[in-house]
């Protein structure tokens, strides 16, 4: 049987995002440490950070897990963490409350980033967040990220991407112990190549997928 391709979308035609509900956010946090091979993706991301960086922006920071790892790898950096979920914002403030070098900014990634007020960054990172916005918004967001990066700055996006076929997608869901009918309707998955192509068109250099396991991938680019 020939499988139909995933056509670069799951719920891409539905502007649904459940992450503003405490139940959804807390449910994710309860299983976040059990995502297969997540540690490998995070280690690869940390390896891609420039040796010396001053400012880092974390998009869709969640409870601050990735940002905490980045700050361990590059102590002394100034960081801005962005999220829109009140549950996640509360966790971020708890984690970084005593650190004056970390600013927590409430913002929904479905809306344009406040580019003029954020300043420039040496690295912009994200972990399993950008796939919750629509495809047109993804492309707009990548262009905003390019504008926010200092020359030579890096964009490192550990992301949930689409599979090439429905069969492969269902295999991924099975590996996560998720039935197809229970898939998160907030997901708007897109294939790796389309996203890499957008980044090249926007003007990023050294654009590549540097790590991948099934639907988990690290997309990297340099300004």
Secondary structure as the mmCIF struct_conf table of DSSP 4:
data_model
#
loop_
_struct_conf.conf_type_id
_struct_conf.id
_struct_conf.beg_label_comp_id
_struct_conf.beg_label_asym_id
_struct_conf.beg_label_seq_id
_struct_conf.end_label_comp_id
_struct_conf.end_label_asym_id
_struct_conf.end_label_seq_id
HELX_LH_PP_P HELX_LH_PP_P1 UNK A 2 UNK A 4
STRN STRN1 UNK A 5 UNK A 5
TURN_TY1_P TURN_TY1_P1 UNK A 7 UNK A 8
BEND BEND1 UNK A 10 UNK A 11
TURN_TY1_P TURN_TY1_P2 UNK A 12 UNK A 13
BEND BEND2 UNK A 14 UNK A 14
HELX_RH_3T_P HELX_RH_3T_P1 UNK A 18 UNK A 20
BEND BEND3 UNK A 21 UNK A 21
HELX_RH_AL_P HELX_RH_AL_P1 UNK A 22 UNK A 31
HELX_RH_3T_P HELX_RH_3T_P2 UNK A 32 UNK A 34
BEND BEND4 UNK A 35 UNK A 35
TURN_TY1_P TURN_TY1_P3 UNK A 36 UNK A 37
HELX_RH_AL_P HELX_RH_AL_P2 UNK A 38 UNK A 47
TURN_TY1_P TURN_TY1_P4 UNK A 48 UNK A 48
BEND BEND5 UNK A 49 UNK A 49
BEND BEND6 UNK A 51 UNK A 52
BEND BEND7 UNK A 54 UNK A 54
STRN STRN2 UNK A 55 UNK A 59
TURN_TY1_P TURN_TY1_P5 UNK A 60 UNK A 60
TURN_TY1_P TURN_TY1_P6 UNK A 62 UNK A 63
BEND BEND8 UNK A 64 UNK A 64
HELX_RH_AL_P HELX_RH_AL_P3 UNK A 65 UNK A 73
BEND BEND9 UNK A 74 UNK A 74
TURN_TY1_P TURN_TY1_P7 UNK A 75 UNK A 76
STRN STRN3 UNK A 78 UNK A 83
HELX_RH_AL_P HELX_RH_AL_P4 UNK A 86 UNK A 96
TURN_TY1_P TURN_TY1_P8 UNK A 97 UNK A 98
TURN_TY1_P TURN_TY1_P9 UNK A 100 UNK A 101
STRN STRN4 UNK A 102 UNK A 106
TURN_TY1_P TURN_TY1_P10 UNK A 109 UNK A 110
BEND BEND10 UNK A 111 UNK A 111
HELX_RH_AL_P HELX_RH_AL_P5 UNK A 115 UNK A 118
STRN STRN5 UNK A 121 UNK A 127
BEND BEND11 UNK A 128 UNK A 128
HELX_RH_3T_P HELX_RH_3T_P3 UNK A 130 UNK A 132
BEND BEND12 UNK A 133 UNK A 133
HELX_RH_AL_P HELX_RH_AL_P6 UNK A 135 UNK A 148
STRN STRN6 UNK A 149 UNK A 160
BEND BEND13 UNK A 164 UNK A 164
STRN STRN7 UNK A 165 UNK A 165
HELX_RH_AL_P HELX_RH_AL_P7 UNK A 166 UNK A 175
TURN_TY1_P TURN_TY1_P11 UNK A 176 UNK A 177
HELX_RH_3T_P HELX_RH_3T_P4 UNK A 180 UNK A 182
BEND BEND14 UNK A 183 UNK A 183
TURN_TY1_P TURN_TY1_P12 UNK A 185 UNK A 186
HELX_RH_AL_P HELX_RH_AL_P8 UNK A 192 UNK A 202
TURN_TY1_P TURN_TY1_P13 UNK A 203 UNK A 203
STRN STRN8 UNK A 205 UNK A 213
TURN_TY1_P TURN_TY1_P14 UNK A 214 UNK A 215
STRN STRN9 UNK A 216 UNK A 222
#
